[in-house]
Amino acid sequence: MVDTDDPDDDGAVVVSGPLGPPRLLRPGDRLTFGRGPEVDLPLGPDDRWMSKRAGEIAVDGDGVRVVNLSRKHALVIQSGDYEPGDPAPPLREPVTLRPRLPEDPAEACVLTAGSALVGSALMLRELRAVHVRLPGPGPAADPVLPGGSGRRSSTVAGITMNPETREFMVALQLCAPWLRNTARVDRLPTEPEIGPLALESVGETYLARRARNDPELRDRLQKKVHDHLKALRKKLVARTLLPKEGTLGNTAIASTILLYDILGHRHLALFENAYWKQVQANQWARCLE
C-alpha cells in the first residue's frame, strides 16, 4: 500500500478518505480505516457513528473485499460511478454490513467493478465517506454480496445443501479456514488441495496419498472438485446471490456461503461425526473407482 498524488496509477485500486492523500492498493494489499489513531486510513475523531477500527478494505483476485470490523456500528456500501466528494444518489440499494457479533464472522461484501462509497450513513450524507475506485473502464457493478435486508439464513438464500453429498464436502473444505478463524485472514484451499483434504478428513489417507502421487487420479479428483464448485457457483448465480457477469473466484463463493449462513461454524462438528465421515468416505471412494 502506498500513498500517491497520482490516483490514475495503472491497475491499482484507489482508496480515498476525507483526510490525507489517496492510497493505492494492489492484489494482496489491505488497509484498515476508522476514527482511531492506529488505522491505516484515519477518518477523523468526530464521527461518533464510526468505530475506532471500523473496517478493512482488501484486494484479491475476486475484487475488493470490504469487511465490517466494528462490534457496534453498521457499515454502508453504496456502489455507483462516483468521484471523491460526489453525493450518493439512490440509484442502487446500498449494502449494509451489520456489526460483528461475538463468535460470528465479520460481514463482508466484494466490489468487482466501478466505484463505491463506504462509511456510516451519516458520512455518506455529509460527503465524508471513503471512496473506493477499481481499475478499468466500465460501469459500477452491485457488490457481490447484497445486504439490503441484512438477512443471512439459508431459507432467505434459497439454498439448502445435503450434508451427505460430495458437493457439501467441497463447500465445507473451501470454507473451513474461515469457519475456524472468523477473522478470515487464513488462505482458502485451492481446487487441487480440496480433494485430498476431503479424503484425509474422512480417514481415506491411502486415497489421499495416491491422489497426490498419481497424476491420473489427481486429475480425476481435481475435475470432480471443479465440477462441484462450478455447480455451486451456478446455484448462487441463479438465486442472484452472485452476479452473472464477470469472473468470480472461489473466494466469492466462500464469502457468499458464509454471509447467507448456508454453512456455519456448527458444520465443523461433522468432522467428529463417525456416521457422516463413513458416508462421505463411501461417496469419494465410489467416485474414484
C-alpha positions, 0 to 999 in steps of 0.5 A: 500500500502506498500513498500517491498524488497520482490516483490514475496509477495503472491497475491499482485500486484507489482508496480515498478518505476525507483526510490525507492523500489517496492510497493505492492498493494492489492484489494482496494489499489491505488497509484498515480505516476508522476514527482511531489513531492506529488505522491505516486510513484515519477518518477523523475523531468526530464521527461518533457513528464510526468505530475506532477500527471500523473496517478493512478494505482488501484486494484479491483476485475476486475484487475488493473485499470490504469487511465490517470490523466494528462490534457496534456500528453498521457499515454502508456500501453504496456502489455507483460511478462516483468521484471523491466528494460526489453525493450518493444518489439512490440509484442502487440499494446500498449494502449494509454490513451489520456489526460483528457479533461475538463468535460470528464472522465479520460481514463482508461484501466484494466490489468487482467493478466501478466505484463505491462509497463506504462509511456510516450513513451519516458520512455518506450524507455529509460527503465524508465517506471513503471512496473506493475506485477499481481499475478499468473502464466500465460501469459500477457493478452491485457488490457481490454480496447484497445486504439490503435486508441484512438477512443471512439464513439459508431459507432467505438464500434459497439454498439448502445443501445435503450434508451427505453429498460430495458437493457439501464436502467441497463447500465445507473444505473451501470454507473451513479456514474461515469457519475456524478463524472468523477473522478470515485472514487464513488462505482458502484451499485451492481446487487441487488441495480440496480433494485430498483434504476431503479424503484425509478428513474422512480417514481415506489417507491411502486415497489421499496419498495416491491422489497426490502421487498419481497424476491420473487420479489427481486429475480425476479428483481435481475435475470432480472438485471443479465440477462441484464448485462450478455447480455451486457457483451456478446455484448462487448465480441463479438465486442472484446471490452472485452476479452473472457477469464477470469472473468470480473466484472461489473466494466469492463463493466462500464469502457468499456461503458464509454471509447467507449462513448456508454453512456455519461454524456448527458444520465443523462438528461433522468432522467428529461425526463417525456416521457422516465421515463413513458416508462421505468416505463411501461417496469419494471412494465410489467416485474414484473407482 
